[in-house]
Amino acid sequence: MVGTAGNHEALGRLMRREAGRLRLNEAKSKYAVTDGAEWIARQYCRQLPMLDEHVLDYYHLREHVIQTSHVLYGEGTKKARAWREDLMGCVWQQGSLVMLHRLGPYLRRHRSGPKHEALASLRDYVGKRVSMTDYPTFRALGYDCGSGPTESQCGTLTSRLKGSGMRWDCDNAESLMALASMHSSGLWDAYWKSQRAAA
């Protein structure tokens, strides 16, 4: 686990460095699970070309489907729950091309207004990420399709910087994140052992 207060370019360089350190190109299974942000995909393509797949976090897709269900049928209604569970079951079992096909009749029924806008937004979001939402294939390959552990670690990492009354300049924040990352990754002892050996 690594972190940086820098921009996307700094993060990309850090990802490439860590991939080299871990010899990621030699791994049998190499894939990323992300929230689908286009800047992340660009960094992966540029810095980690050895990745076999980019997976859209299932729960990020689910949030988009939930938002659309609220517009269609109202928040908290049985119809909204049934619609989103049907659509998410479809993408989980059959992939996003089938999901996009299922959206067609709803788009034809709602040709304008807020419902059309919500459906078109969901269609466009999924349409740009078809290769990232082939969940049946990913599951058959044994891939994890959720980013929960990563999200949890990100929260833990930044919590070290957000204590009451804490103020950090950029360099010290970067150093603290590096130490916290080493500890969370189980590399603390190995790192300090290598530093002592090099001294």
Z-matrix of the N, CA and C atoms (Angstrom, degrees):
N
C 1 1.449
C 2 1.527 1 109.54
N 3 1.327 2 116.70 1 134.34
C 4 1.458 3 121.86 2 177.56
C 5 1.520 4 108.53 3 -136.27
N 6 1.310 5 115.64 4 161.69
C 7 1.455 6 120.43 5 177.38
C 8 1.510 7 109.81 6 -150.10
N 9 1.322 8 115.66 7 158.69
C 10 1.461 9 120.45 8 178.17
C 11 1.522 10 109.45 9 -151.03
N 12 1.315 11 114.98 10 150.34
C 13 1.459 12 120.98 11 173.42
C 14 1.528 13 110.20 12 -91.65
N 15 1.331 14 117.15 13 0.52
C 16 1.453 15 121.58 14 -178.94
C 17 1.518 16 112.63 15 -77.43
N 18 1.326 17 115.79 16 -178.54
C 19 1.461 18 121.23 17 -179.07
C 20 1.531 19 110.63 18 -81.85
N 21 1.331 20 115.71 19 -172.32
C 22 1.464 21 120.50 20 -176.27
C 23 1.527 22 112.28 21 -63.07
N 24 1.331 23 117.06 22 -31.29
C 25 1.461 24 119.52 23 178.41
C 26 1.529 25 110.55 24 -68.08
N 27 1.335 26 116.57 25 -41.26
C 28 1.468 27 120.98 26 178.00
C 29 1.529 28 109.93 27 -63.68
N 30 1.337 29 116.30 28 -41.28
C 31 1.463 30 119.55 29 178.64
C 32 1.526 31 110.55 30 -64.68
N 33 1.322 32 116.77 31 -40.42
C 34 1.463 33 120.40 32 178.83
C 35 1.522 34 111.61 33 -59.46
N 36 1.332 35 116.31 34 -45.05
C 37 1.469 36 120.12 35 178.83
C 38 1.528 37 111.08 36 -63.71
N 39 1.316 38 116.25 37 -38.18
C 40 1.462 39 120.67 38 178.42
C 41 1.533 40 110.73 39 -65.98
N 42 1.331 41 116.76 40 -40.12
C 43 1.467 42 120.11 41 177.52
C 44 1.524 43 110.83 42 -62.39
N 45 1.346 44 115.94 43 -43.07
C 46 1.460 45 119.66 44 179.95
C 47 1.534 46 111.05 45 -63.27
N 48 1.324 47 116.16 46 -42.37
C 49 1.470 48 120.10 47 179.16
C 50 1.525 49 111.18 48 -61.43
N 51 1.333 50 116.61 49 -45.94
C 52 1.462 51 120.53 50 -179.25
C 53 1.525 52 111.26 51 -66.62
N 54 1.332 53 116.93 52 -37.68
C 55 1.471 54 120.35 53 177.82
C 56 1.521 55 110.30 54 -61.49
N 57 1.330 56 116.80 55 -40.24
C 58 1.456 57 120.49 56 177.35
C 59 1.522 58 111.57 57 -66.10
N 60 1.331 59 115.94 58 -43.20
C 61 1.464 60 120.49 59 -179.64
C 62 1.529 61 111.17 60 -61.96
N 63 1.339 62 115.51 61 -38.75
C 64 1.469 63 120.64 62 -178.79
C 65 1.526 64 112.84 63 -85.02
N 66 1.356 65 116.88 64 -4.97
C 67 1.465 66 122.03 65 -175.12
C 68 1.532 67 110.56 66 54.90
N 69 1.314 68 114.64 67 48.80
C 70 1.464 69 121.07 68 -177.37
C 71 1.521 70 111.81 69 -57.84
N 72 1.327 71 117.18 70 -34.89
C 73 1.470 72 119.81 71 -178.30
C 74 1.526 73 112.46 72 -62.91
N 75 1.342 74 118.24 73 -17.59
C 76 1.464 75 121.82 74 178.92
C 77 1.533 76 112.88 75 -92.81
N 78 1.323 77 116.90 76 -7.09
C 79 1.470 78 120.42 77 -177.13
C 80 1.522 79 110.49 78 -68.70
N 81 1.317 80 115.85 79 147.43
C 82 1.466 81 121.23 80 178.69
C 83 1.525 82 110.80 81 -69.78
N 84 1.320 83 116.79 82 -39.84
C 85 1.460 84 122.12 83 -177.99
C 86 1.524 85 108.82 84 -122.24
N 87 1.341 86 117.39 85 122.41
C 88 1.457 87 122.27 86 -175.06
C 89 1.527 88 108.97 87 -134.62
N 90 1.311 89 116.90 88 106.57
C 91 1.458 90 120.24 89 178.15
C 92 1.522 91 109.74 90 -150.79
N 93 1.318 92 115.82 91 161.88
C 94 1.457 93 122.27 92 179.52
C 95 1.519 94 109.16 93 -121.33
N 96 1.325 95 116.78 94 143.99
C 97 1.463 96 123.00 95 173.56
C 98 1.520 97 106.51 96 -116.74
N 99 1.344 98 116.72 97 119.82
C 100 1.464 99 120.43 98 -176.39
C 101 1.529 100 110.34 99 -135.26
N 102 1.341 101 113.97 100 175.83
C 103 1.466 102 119.41 101 178.72
C 104 1.522 103 112.40 102 -83.55
N 105 1.331 104 117.14 103 3.28
C 106 1.461 105 120.55 104 176.08
C 107 1.514 106 114.99 105 89.29
N 108 1.345 107 117.65 106 3.22
C 109 1.471 108 119.70 107 178.80
C 110 1.526 109 109.63 108 -60.85
N 111 1.318 110 115.65 109 135.72
C 112 1.462 111 119.98 110 -175.31
C 113 1.522 112 112.39 111 -66.18
N 114 1.348 113 117.83 112 -33.05
C 115 1.462 114 119.32 113 179.48
C 116 1.529 115 110.99 114 -65.99
N 117 1.335 116 117.06 115 -33.84
C 118 1.469 117 119.95 116 178.28
C 119 1.526 118 109.15 117 -67.70
N 120 1.324 119 117.10 118 -44.44
C 121 1.465 120 120.83 119 179.14
C 122 1.527 121 110.85 120 -59.58
N 123 1.337 122 116.59 121 -40.39
C 124 1.472 123 119.61 122 178.74
C 125 1.529 124 111.08 123 -63.66
N 126 1.328 125 117.10 124 -41.34
C 127 1.465 126 120.23 125 179.18
C 128 1.527 127 111.07 126 -66.34
N 129 1.322 128 117.20 127 -40.34
C 130 1.468 129 119.72 128 177.65
C 131 1.522 130 110.72 129 -62.05
N 132 1.329 131 116.64 130 -44.62
C 133 1.475 132 119.68 131 -179.87
C 134 1.521 133 111.08 132 -62.86
N 135 1.316 134 116.66 133 -39.91
C 136 1.457 135 120.87 134 -177.29
C 137 1.526 136 112.24 135 -77.30
N 138 1.332 137 116.54 136 -44.65
C 139 1.468 138 120.42 137 -171.32
C 140 1.529 139 114.21 138 -96.77
N 141 1.323 140 117.73 139 -26.94
C 142 1.465 141 120.87 140 -177.21
C 143 1.530 142 110.93 141 -127.37
N 144 1.330 143 117.27 142 62.46
C 145 1.469 144 119.71 143 -176.99
C 146 1.528 145 113.17 144 -67.18
N 147 1.324 146 117.51 145 -11.83
C 148 1.460 147 120.18 146 -179.55
C 149 1.532 148 112.86 147 -77.86
N 150 1.330 149 118.15 148 -8.35
C 151 1.469 150 120.10 149 -179.69
C 152 1.528 151 110.73 150 -64.11
N 153 1.325 152 115.46 151 136.48
C 154 1.464 153 120.38 152 178.72
C 155 1.525 154 111.44 153 -79.77
N 156 1.326 155 116.94 154 -37.13
C 157 1.461 156 120.92 155 -176.41
C 158 1.523 157 110.84 156 -145.20
N 159 1.335 158 114.95 157 154.71
C 160 1.461 159 123.34 158 169.76
C 161 1.526 160 105.38 159 -117.70
N 162 1.317 161 117.10 160 120.41
C 163 1.463 162 122.66 161 -176.01
C 164 1.525 163 109.28 162 -107.10
N 165 1.328 164 116.73 163 130.96
C 166 1.459 165 120.63 164 172.95
C 167 1.522 166 108.38 165 -79.14
N 168 1.313 167 115.95 166 125.72
C 169 1.461 168 120.79 167 177.41
C 170 1.531 169 109.70 168 -52.77
N 171 1.318 170 115.84 169 122.91
C 172 1.465 171 122.31 170 -176.81
C 173 1.522 172 111.43 171 -54.99
N 174 1.322 173 117.17 172 -38.13
C 175 1.463 174 120.63 173 -174.55
C 176 1.525 175 112.22 174 -76.34
N 177 1.332 176 117.64 175 -25.80
C 178 1.461 177 119.04 176 172.38
C 179 1.528 178 110.24 177 -69.26
N 180 1.319 179 116.78 178 -41.40
C 181 1.463 180 119.54 179 175.44
C 182 1.530 181 109.91 180 -61.84
N 183 1.315 182 115.90 181 -42.74
C 184 1.472 183 120.50 182 -179.81
C 185 1.528 184 111.18 183 -58.00
N 186 1.335 185 117.50 184 -39.84
C 187 1.461 186 120.29 185 179.05
C 188 1.528 187 110.98 186 -60.99
N 189 1.320 188 117.60 187 -39.86
C 190 1.466 189 120.86 188 177.84
C 191 1.527 190 110.74 189 -65.21
N 192 1.328 191 116.41 190 -40.49
C 193 1.469 192 120.13 191 179.32
C 194 1.533 193 110.19 192 -67.52
N 195 1.318 194 117.57 193 -40.14
C 196 1.468 195 121.42 194 178.11
C 197 1.528 196 110.50 195 -60.70
N 198 1.326 197 117.03 196 -46.19
C 199 1.469 198 120.31 197 179.12
C 200 1.526 199 111.29 198 -58.89
N 201 1.328 200 116.10 199 -41.12
C 202 1.464 201 120.06 200 179.14
C 203 1.524 202 110.68 201 -66.72
N 204 1.322 203 117.31 202 -40.11
C 205 1.473 204 120.78 203 179.69
C 206 1.523 205 111.14 204 -62.34
N 207 1.334 206 117.15 205 -34.80
C 208 1.474 207 120.36 206 178.61
C 209 1.524 208 111.20 207 -66.51
N 210 1.336 209 115.72 208 -39.11
C 211 1.468 210 119.03 209 179.05
C 212 1.526 211 110.33 210 -68.04
N 213 1.329 212 116.37 211 -39.62
C 214 1.468 213 120.09 212 -177.27
C 215 1.525 214 112.71 213 -70.82
N 216 1.346 215 116.50 214 -45.26
C 217 1.465 216 119.48 215 -168.79
C 218 1.523 217 115.00 216 -126.06
N 219 1.315 218 117.56 217 -2.98
C 220 1.461 219 120.32 218 179.81
C 221 1.524 220 112.09 219 96.51
N 222 1.311 221 114.77 220 138.89
C 223 1.463 222 120.37 221 -177.53
C 224 1.524 223 110.41 222 -65.46
N 225 1.338 224 114.72 223 133.14
C 226 1.463 225 120.55 224 175.64
C 227 1.522 226 115.50 225 81.18
N 228 1.323 227 118.44 226 5.43
C 229 1.466 228 120.20 227 -178.54
C 230 1.532 229 110.50 228 -87.67
N 231 1.338 230 114.43 229 156.86
C 232 1.465 231 119.66 230 177.61
C 233 1.526 232 111.23 231 -63.34
N 234 1.330 233 116.75 232 -38.21
C 235 1.469 234 120.11 233 179.56
C 236 1.530 235 111.19 234 -62.61
N 237 1.330 236 115.96 235 -41.31
C 238 1.471 237 119.64 236 179.18
C 239 1.522 238 110.34 237 -63.36
N 240 1.338 239 116.73 238 -44.95
C 241 1.473 240 120.47 239 179.55
C 242 1.519 241 111.14 240 -62.63
N 243 1.343 242 116.11 241 -45.42
C 244 1.472 243 120.15 242 -178.50
C 245 1.530 244 110.60 243 -63.27
N 246 1.342 245 117.17 244 -41.54
C 247 1.460 246 121.15 245 -178.80
C 248 1.520 247 111.17 246 -63.46
N 249 1.331 248 116.14 247 -47.72
C 250 1.471 249 118.15 248 -177.32
C 251 1.517 250 112.27 249 -69.31
N 252 1.361 251 117.40 250 -35.95
C 253 1.467 252 119.19 251 179.04
C 254 1.528 253 110.64 252 -68.26
N 255 1.327 254 116.34 253 -36.03
C 256 1.463 255 120.01 254 177.17
C 257 1.528 256 110.37 255 -65.40
N 258 1.331 257 116.64 256 -44.82
C 259 1.467 258 120.66 257 -178.49
C 260 1.526 259 111.38 258 -67.61
N 261 1.335 260 117.30 259 -41.35
C 262 1.461 261 120.06 260 179.93
C 263 1.532 262 111.12 261 -70.76
N 264 1.307 263 117.65 262 -34.00
C 265 1.471 264 120.26 263 174.33
C 266 1.514 265 110.60 264 -64.17
N 267 1.324 266 115.79 265 -38.48
C 268 1.467 267 121.96 266 178.88
C 269 1.529 268 110.81 267 -62.74
N 270 1.342 269 117.21 268 -49.31
C 271 1.474 270 119.73 269 -177.75
C 272 1.527 271 110.73 270 -68.70
N 273 1.318 272 117.55 271 -32.89
C 274 1.468 273 121.52 272 -179.99
C 275 1.525 274 111.49 273 -69.16
N 276 1.335 275 116.44 274 -40.06
C 277 1.461 276 121.00 275 -176.29
C 278 1.526 277 113.43 276 -90.15
N 279 1.352 278 116.79 277 -31.53
C 280 1.465 279 119.46 278 -171.35
C 281 1.528 280 114.61 279 -123.59
N 282 1.325 281 117.82 280 -10.43
C 283 1.457 282 120.50 281 179.07
C 284 1.517 283 113.31 282 94.68
N 285 1.317 284 115.27 283 171.85
C 286 1.460 285 119.93 284 -170.62
C 287 1.525 286 114.07 285 -78.93
N 288 1.339 287 118.84 286 -20.45
C 289 1.467 288 118.49 287 176.79
C 290 1.529 289 110.33 288 -64.33
N 291 1.319 290 116.39 289 -39.38
C 292 1.468 291 120.32 290 176.66
C 293 1.524 292 109.48 291 -67.74
N 294 1.331 293 116.33 292 -39.04
C 295 1.460 294 120.23 293 177.57
C 296 1.533 295 110.50 294 -60.73
N 297 1.328 296 117.36 295 -44.43
C 298 1.459 297 120.70 296 178.79
C 299 1.530 298 111.21 297 -62.70
N 300 1.323 299 116.70 298 -39.17
C 301 1.468 300 120.87 299 177.06
C 302 1.534 301 110.19 300 -61.07
N 303 1.340 302 115.83 301 -40.56
C 304 1.465 303 120.28 302 179.99
C 305 1.529 304 112.42 303 -66.05
N 306 1.333 305 117.25 304 -27.14
C 307 1.465 306 119.88 305 179.77
C 308 1.531 307 112.03 306 -74.29
N 309 1.335 308 117.26 307 -22.14
C 310 1.461 309 121.45 308 -176.59
C 311 1.521 310 114.84 309 -51.57
N 312 1.350 311 119.11 310 -53.53
C 313 1.467 312 119.36 311 -179.04
C 314 1.530 313 113.83 312 -60.50
N 315 1.340 314 116.86 313 -34.12
C 316 1.467 315 119.81 314 178.80
C 317 1.530 316 110.55 315 -67.79
N 318 1.338 317 116.32 316 -38.74
C 319 1.462 318 119.63 317 178.17
C 320 1.528 319 111.12 318 -67.25
N 321 1.324 320 116.72 319 -35.16
C 322 1.466 321 119.41 320 177.87
C 323 1.524 322 111.16 321 -70.93
N 324 1.322 323 116.44 322 -34.37
C 325 1.461 324 120.94 323 179.72
C 326 1.523 325 110.94 324 -71.59
N 327 1.328 326 117.05 325 -38.58
C 328 1.472 327 121.77 326 -178.48
C 329 1.525 328 107.99 327 -111.44
N 330 1.324 329 116.67 328 89.82
C 331 1.466 330 121.48 329 -172.68
C 332 1.520 331 113.99 330 -86.65
N 333 1.319 332 117.46 331 -7.89
C 334 1.462 333 120.55 332 178.40
C 335 1.528 334 108.78 333 -159.00
N 336 1.318 335 115.22 334 173.15
C 337 1.453 336 120.45 335 176.96
C 338 1.524 337 113.03 336 85.76
N 339 1.343 338 116.83 337 -175.64
C 340 1.458 339 122.58 338 -175.50
C 341 1.530 340 113.88 339 -59.73
N 342 1.330 341 117.67 340 -36.50
C 343 1.468 342 119.76 341 -179.94
C 344 1.530 343 110.93 342 -66.35
N 345 1.318 344 115.51 343 -42.93
C 346 1.463 345 119.12 344 177.59
C 347 1.535 346 110.40 345 -62.78
N 348 1.326 347 116.45 346 -43.50
C 349 1.466 348 120.61 347 -178.90
C 350 1.525 349 110.98 348 -61.57
N 351 1.336 350 116.92 349 -42.49
C 352 1.468 351 120.23 350 179.79
C 353 1.521 352 111.01 351 -65.92
N 354 1.320 353 117.22 352 -43.24
C 355 1.465 354 121.09 353 179.27
C 356 1.525 355 111.48 354 -66.12
N 357 1.334 356 116.69 355 -41.89
C 358 1.467 357 120.34 356 179.56
C 359 1.527 358 110.74 357 -65.56
N 360 1.321 359 116.44 358 -37.56
C 361 1.464 360 120.80 359 178.11
C 362 1.533 361 110.60 360 -63.85
N 363 1.336 362 116.47 361 -43.46
C 364 1.466 363 120.51 362 177.90
C 365 1.524 364 110.44 363 -65.03
N 366 1.334 365 116.46 364 -43.90
C 367 1.467 366 120.17 365 178.59
C 368 1.525 367 111.17 366 -59.17
N 369 1.330 368 117.22 367 -45.01
C 370 1.459 369 121.11 368 -178.67
C 371 1.529 370 111.33 369 -67.11
N 372 1.328 371 116.44 370 -40.12
C 373 1.464 372 121.01 371 179.16
C 374 1.527 373 110.53 372 -60.90
N 375 1.337 374 116.03 373 -48.08
C 376 1.465 375 120.59 374 -179.65
C 377 1.528 376 110.64 375 -70.42
N 378 1.332 377 116.38 376 -40.72
C 379 1.460 378 120.64 377 -178.41
C 380 1.522 379 113.39 378 -57.67
N 381 1.330 380 116.66 379 -34.04
C 382 1.470 381 120.67 380 178.08
C 383 1.530 382 112.14 381 -77.12
N 384 1.331 383 116.81 382 -11.36
C 385 1.467 384 120.42 383 -172.49
C 386 1.533 385 112.48 384 -127.37
N 387 1.327 386 116.56 385 29.98
C 388 1.470 387 120.26 386 -177.85
C 389 1.526 388 111.15 387 -58.89
N 390 1.323 389 116.68 388 -44.43
C 391 1.470 390 118.84 389 -178.45
C 392 1.528 391 111.90 390 -67.37
N 393 1.340 392 116.70 391 -21.51
C 394 1.463 393 120.99 392 -179.00
C 395 1.525 394 112.61 393 -88.64
N 396 1.326 395 117.44 394 -5.00
C 397 1.467 396 120.66 395 -173.39
C 398 1.525 397 112.09 396 -122.82
N 399 1.316 398 116.32 397 29.03
C 400 1.469 399 120.83 398 176.18
C 401 1.534 400 108.19 399 -86.31
N 402 1.320 401 115.56 400 64.05
C 403 1.463 402 121.26 401 -173.46
C 404 1.529 403 114.24 402 -59.93
N 405 1.328 404 120.11 403 -36.73
C 406 1.475 405 118.00 404 177.56
C 407 1.531 406 112.14 405 -59.29
N 408 1.335 407 116.74 406 -43.36
C 409 1.466 408 120.08 407 178.78
C 410 1.530 409 110.74 408 -67.79
N 411 1.326 410 116.80 409 -44.01
C 412 1.460 411 120.13 410 -179.39
C 413 1.532 412 110.88 411 -60.20
N 414 1.319 413 116.02 412 -42.84
C 415 1.473 414 119.05 413 -179.38
C 416 1.523 415 110.85 414 -66.76
N 417 1.341 416 116.52 415 -37.14
C 418 1.473 417 120.01 416 178.07
C 419 1.525 418 111.12 417 -63.87
N 420 1.338 419 116.52 418 -29.90
C 421 1.467 420 121.46 419 178.67
C 422 1.531 421 112.13 420 -83.58
N 423 1.333 422 116.33 421 -5.03
C 424 1.468 423 120.30 422 179.81
C 425 1.515 424 113.93 423 84.93
N 426 1.343 425 117.78 424 15.71
C 427 1.458 426 121.14 425 -179.37
C 428 1.523 427 110.69 426 -75.72
N 429 1.313 428 115.67 427 146.82
C 430 1.458 429 122.22 428 170.13
C 431 1.522 430 106.82 429 -81.22
N 432 1.313 431 117.86 430 129.88
C 433 1.468 432 120.78 431 -176.38
C 434 1.529 433 112.78 432 -104.48
N 435 1.322 434 116.92 433 8.85
C 436 1.458 435 121.24 434 179.06
C 437 1.513 436 111.23 435 -125.59
N 438 1.330 437 116.28 436 147.09
C 439 1.464 438 120.68 437 -177.60
C 440 1.524 439 112.18 438 -102.88
N 441 1.332 440 116.97 439 20.81
C 442 1.467 441 121.01 440 -177.63
C 443 1.515 442 114.45 441 -52.45
N 444 1.357 443 119.17 442 -50.93
C 445 1.470 444 119.16 443 -179.88
C 446 1.529 445 112.77 444 -59.92
N 447 1.333 446 116.58 445 -38.37
C 448 1.466 447 120.13 446 179.22
C 449 1.519 448 110.73 447 -67.38
N 450 1.344 449 116.63 448 -44.73
C 451 1.469 450 120.57 449 178.94
C 452 1.527 451 110.49 450 -59.49
N 453 1.332 452 115.51 451 -40.86
C 454 1.462 453 120.32 452 179.66
C 455 1.524 454 110.99 453 -63.11
N 456 1.335 455 116.30 454 -44.05
C 457 1.464 456 120.04 455 179.73
C 458 1.525 457 111.48 456 -66.42
N 459 1.334 458 117.42 457 -35.44
C 460 1.468 459 119.87 458 177.42
C 461 1.524 460 110.20 459 -62.34
N 462 1.321 461 116.38 460 -41.22
C 463 1.463 462 120.44 461 177.47
C 464 1.512 463 111.87 462 -63.76
N 465 1.336 464 116.44 463 -41.38
C 466 1.460 465 120.92 464 178.82
C 467 1.520 466 110.57 465 -64.85
N 468 1.319 467 116.38 466 -43.25
C 469 1.458 468 121.15 467 -177.95
C 470 1.525 469 111.60 468 -61.31
N 471 1.317 470 116.79 469 -48.93
C 472 1.466 471 118.94 470 -176.68
C 473 1.525 472 112.31 471 -76.33
N 474 1.333 473 118.47 472 -20.53
C 475 1.466 474 120.15 473 178.35
C 476 1.521 475 111.14 474 -62.95
N 477 1.342 476 116.78 475 -27.02
C 478 1.473 477 120.95 476 177.46
C 479 1.530 478 111.08 477 -64.33
N 480 1.327 479 116.82 478 -21.15
C 481 1.458 480 120.90 479 -176.72
C 482 1.522 481 112.77 480 -99.37
N 483 1.343 482 116.88 481 -9.34
C 484 1.461 483 119.57 482 -168.04
C 485 1.525 484 113.47 483 -112.93
N 486 1.314 485 117.00 484 20.63
C 487 1.459 486 119.25 485 179.50
C 488 1.521 487 111.55 486 -64.95
N 489 1.317 488 115.29 487 159.78
C 490 1.458 489 121.08 488 -178.69
C 491 1.525 490 110.64 489 -57.93
N 492 1.320 491 116.11 490 126.67
C 493 1.458 492 122.08 491 177.10
C 494 1.516 493 115.15 492 78.90
N 495 1.329 494 118.09 493 0.47
C 496 1.467 495 120.25 494 -177.86
C 497 1.528 496 110.75 495 -78.70
N 498 1.324 497 115.41 496 138.08
C 499 1.461 498 122.05 497 174.57
C 500 1.525 499 106.86 498 -135.46
N 501 1.326 500 116.07 499 134.84
C 502 1.460 501 120.12 500 -176.77
C 503 1.517 502 110.21 501 -131.13
N 504 1.337 503 116.42 502 140.55
C 505 1.448 504 118.14 503 166.73
C 506 1.530 505 106.68 504 -85.71
N 507 1.317 506 116.74 505 167.97
C 508 1.464 507 121.29 506 -170.87
C 509 1.537 508 112.19 507 -60.81
N 510 1.341 509 117.04 508 -44.94
C 511 1.466 510 119.83 509 -177.66
C 512 1.526 511 112.04 510 -62.95
N 513 1.335 512 116.67 511 -43.84
C 514 1.462 513 119.38 512 -178.97
C 515 1.530 514 111.99 513 -71.57
N 516 1.323 515 117.31 514 -34.32
C 517 1.467 516 120.05 515 175.60
C 518 1.526 517 110.09 516 -62.78
N 519 1.322 518 115.50 517 -41.80
C 520 1.469 519 121.17 518 178.95
C 521 1.529 520 110.33 519 -62.20
N 522 1.335 521 116.23 520 -42.70
C 523 1.472 522 120.80 521 179.86
C 524 1.521 523 111.12 522 -65.35
N 525 1.325 524 116.44 523 -42.71
C 526 1.465 525 119.69 524 179.96
C 527 1.524 526 111.04 525 -64.17
N 528 1.344 527 116.89 526 -40.73
C 529 1.461 528 119.48 527 178.11
C 530 1.522 529 111.16 528 -64.31
N 531 1.323 530 117.08 529 -36.82
C 532 1.466 531 120.03 530 178.37
C 533 1.524 532 110.59 531 -63.56
N 534 1.332 533 117.18 532 -43.35
C 535 1.478 534 120.86 533 178.78
C 536 1.528 535 110.95 534 -65.80
N 537 1.327 536 116.67 535 -44.61
C 538 1.466 537 120.41 536 179.27
C 539 1.527 538 111.05 537 -63.39
N 540 1.325 539 116.82 538 -37.53
C 541 1.466 540 121.23 539 178.76
C 542 1.521 541 111.17 540 -64.90
N 543 1.331 542 116.20 541 -43.43
C 544 1.473 543 119.89 542 177.73
C 545 1.520 544 111.15 543 -60.21
N 546 1.321 545 115.01 544 -43.77
C 547 1.467 546 119.01 545 -179.03
C 548 1.526 547 111.00 546 -64.65
N 549 1.337 548 116.73 547 -46.30
C 550 1.474 549 120.87 548 -178.65
C 551 1.518 550 112.27 549 -65.99
N 552 1.334 551 117.03 550 -28.89
C 553 1.464 552 121.48 551 -178.42
C 554 1.527 553 112.86 552 -85.93
N 555 1.336 554 117.04 553 -2.41
C 556 1.460 555 120.18 554 -179.46
C 557 1.514 556 113.43 555 74.43
N 558 1.344 557 116.76 556 22.48
C 559 1.465 558 120.90 557 -176.81
C 560 1.530 559 113.07 558 -106.92
N 561 1.322 560 116.50 559 5.92
C 562 1.465 561 121.06 560 -174.03
C 563 1.534 562 111.82 561 -55.80
N 564 1.338 563 116.67 562 -56.83
C 565 1.474 564 120.63 563 -176.41
C 566 1.528 565 111.48 564 -63.49
N 567 1.351 566 116.32 565 -41.98
C 568 1.466 567 119.74 566 -178.81
C 569 1.525 568 111.02 567 -63.94
N 570 1.326 569 117.01 568 -39.26
C 571 1.466 570 119.96 569 -179.28
C 572 1.524 571 110.77 570 -64.11
N 573 1.345 572 115.63 571 -49.37
C 574 1.471 573 117.78 572 -176.56
C 575 1.520 574 111.54 573 -69.54
N 576 1.296 575 116.81 574 -29.94
C 577 1.481 576 120.07 575 175.39
C 578 1.526 577 109.60 576 -64.41
N 579 1.342 578 116.86 577 -43.23
C 580 1.471 579 120.12 578 179.55
C 581 1.524 580 110.64 579 -66.49
N 582 1.347 581 117.26 580 -35.31
C 583 1.457 582 119.71 581 178.56
C 584 1.519 583 112.27 582 -67.54
N 585 1.332 584 116.07 583 -39.51
C 586 1.469 585 119.73 584 177.59
C 587 1.528 586 111.03 585 -66.09
N 588 1.332 587 116.04 586 -38.50
C 589 1.465 588 120.18 587 179.96
C 590 1.524 589 111.02 588 -66.35
N 591 1.326 590 116.35 589 -32.93
C 592 1.466 591 120.42 590 -177.94
C 593 1.526 592 112.49 591 -81.04
N 594 1.332 593 117.42 592 -16.85
C 595 1.481 594 121.59 593 -176.29
C 596 1.523 595 111.63 594 -72.46
